Amino acid sequence: MAEENTPEEKQFSIQKIYTKDISFETPNSPKIFTEKWEPTVDFNLGTNVETLENSLFEISLSVTVTVKCADTTAYLVEVTQSGIFSLDGFSEQEMGPMIGSFCPNILFPYAREVVSDLVAKGGFPQLLLAPVNFDALYGQHLQQAQQKSSGSNTVN
């Protein structure tokens, strides 16, 4: 009987999840606590990937939240939530969504909790960040990269 060539089995595991960096600033306290609380929120996300070994990756999700009342900064929170993930047996096409969407989706609830705790400990009303659709963000990233590469390849 002939042996069948089976594709390599896909293996995913979380090795560790940790907060890599935290910053909380209230540059206008205590005065900000005496002003009417009508905040505007600016929210930014970023990811970074570092290959540790063949199938081991550190994936970091950076969350920055700036809250202002009028033109006065109430607080600024920066959190980098990281994880070490083992990704083995995935094709090159599968690695992009795993690293760009799946793993950040795992990290986001941890980052959201850190942000919420820091804001509350800073004396401000609780801030609950809305869920993020990392699949859509990854799709937008791919689309922008494709537009840049097709735009740079045009001949005038």
C-alpha positions in Angstrom: 0.0 0.0 0.0 1.4 3.4 -1.0 1.9 6.1 1.7 -0.1 9.3 1.2 1.6 12.6 1.5 -0.4 14.4 4.1 0.0 18.1 4.4 1.7 19.3 7.6 -0.8 19.6 10.4 -1.5 23.2 11.5 -0.7 24.0 15.1 -1.5 27.2 16.9 -0.8 27.9 20.6 -0.5 30.8 22.9 2.8 30.6 24.8 2.4 33.8 26.8 0.4 37.0 27.0 1.8 40.0 28.8 1.7 43.8 29.0 4.9 45.0 27.4 4.6 48.8 27.9 2.2 51.1 29.8 1.9 54.8 30.0 -0.8 57.0 31.6 -0.5 60.7 31.7 -2.8 63.4 33.1 -1.0 66.6 32.0 -3.7 69.0 33.2 -4.7 67.5 36.6 -6.0 68.5 39.0 -7.6 71.4 37.0 -9.2 69.0 34.5 -11.3 67.5 37.4 -13.0 70.8 37.9 -14.1 71.2 34.3 -17.3 70.0 32.7 -16.8 66.4 31.5 -17.6 66.5 27.8 -14.8 64.3 26.4 -13.7 63.6 22.8 -11.8 60.4 22.3 -9.1 59.7 19.8 -8.3 56.0 19.5 -5.4 54.5 17.5 -4.2 50.9 17.0 -1.0 49.5 15.7 0.6 46.0 15.5 4.2 44.8 15.4 5.5 41.3 14.7 8.9 39.9 15.6 10.0 36.4 14.6 11.6 34.7 17.6 12.2 31.3 16.0 10.9 29.4 13.0 7.3 29.1 14.2 7.4 31.4 17.3 6.3 35.0 17.0 5.9 37.9 19.3 2.9 39.9 18.2 2.3 43.3 19.9 -0.8 45.3 19.8 -0.4 49.0 20.6 -3.4 51.0 21.8 -3.3 54.8 22.2 -6.2 56.7 23.6 -6.2 60.5 23.9 -9.2 62.0 25.7 -9.7 65.8 25.6 -12.3 68.2 27.0 -12.5 71.1 24.5 -8.8 71.6 23.6 -7.5 70.4 27.0 -6.0 66.9 27.2 -7.6 65.1 30.1 -5.5 62.0 29.8 -3.4 59.9 27.4 -3.1 56.1 27.7 -0.6 54.0 25.7 -0.6 50.3 26.1 1.4 47.7 24.3 -0.1 44.2 24.8 2.0 41.4 23.5 1.8 37.7 23.1 4.1 34.9 22.1 2.4 32.6 19.6 3.4 29.4 18.0 2.2 29.1 14.4 3.3 26.0 12.7 2.1 24.4 9.5 0.3 27.4 8.1 0.8 28.4 4.5 2.2 31.8 3.6 -1.3 32.9 2.6 -2.6 31.8 6.0 0.1 33.4 8.0 -0.9 37.0 7.0 -4.5 36.7 8.5 -3.2 34.8 11.5 -0.6 37.4 12.4 -2.6 40.5 11.2 -6.0 39.6 12.5 -6.4 36.4 14.6 -3.6 37.1 17.1 -4.4 40.9 17.6 -8.0 39.8 18.2 -6.8 37.6 21.0 -4.7 40.4 22.5 -7.3 43.2 22.3 -9.5 42.2 25.3 -6.4 42.2 27.5 -5.3 45.7 26.2 -8.9 47.0 26.7 -8.9 45.8 30.3 -5.6 47.5 31.0 -6.8 50.8 29.5 -10.0 50.6 31.5 -8.2 49.9 34.7 -5.7 52.8 34.2 -8.4 55.3 33.4 -10.4 54.4 36.5 -7.3 54.5 38.7 -6.5 57.9 37.2 -9.7 59.2 38.7 -11.7 59.4 35.4 -15.0 57.8 34.4 -14.6 54.3 33.2 -13.6 54.0 29.5 -14.9 50.9 27.7 -13.3 50.5 24.3 -15.7 49.1 21.7 -14.8 45.8 20.0 -12.6 46.0 17.0 -13.1 44.1 13.7 -9.5 43.0 13.0 -10.6 41.1 9.9 -11.8 44.3 8.4 -8.7 46.2 9.4 -6.5 43.6 8.0 -8.5 43.6 4.7 -8.1 47.4 4.6 -4.3 47.1 5.1 -4.1 44.6 2.3 -6.1 46.8 0.0 -4.0 49.8 0.8 -0.8 47.8 0.2 -2.2 46.6 -3.1 -3.1 50.1 -4.2 0.4 51.4 -3.3 2.1 48.7 -5.2 -0.1 49.0 -8.3 0.2 52.8 -8.1 4.0 52.6 -8.0 4.0 50.2 -11.0 2.2 52.5 -13.4 4.0 54.0 -16.3 3.2 57.5 -17.5 
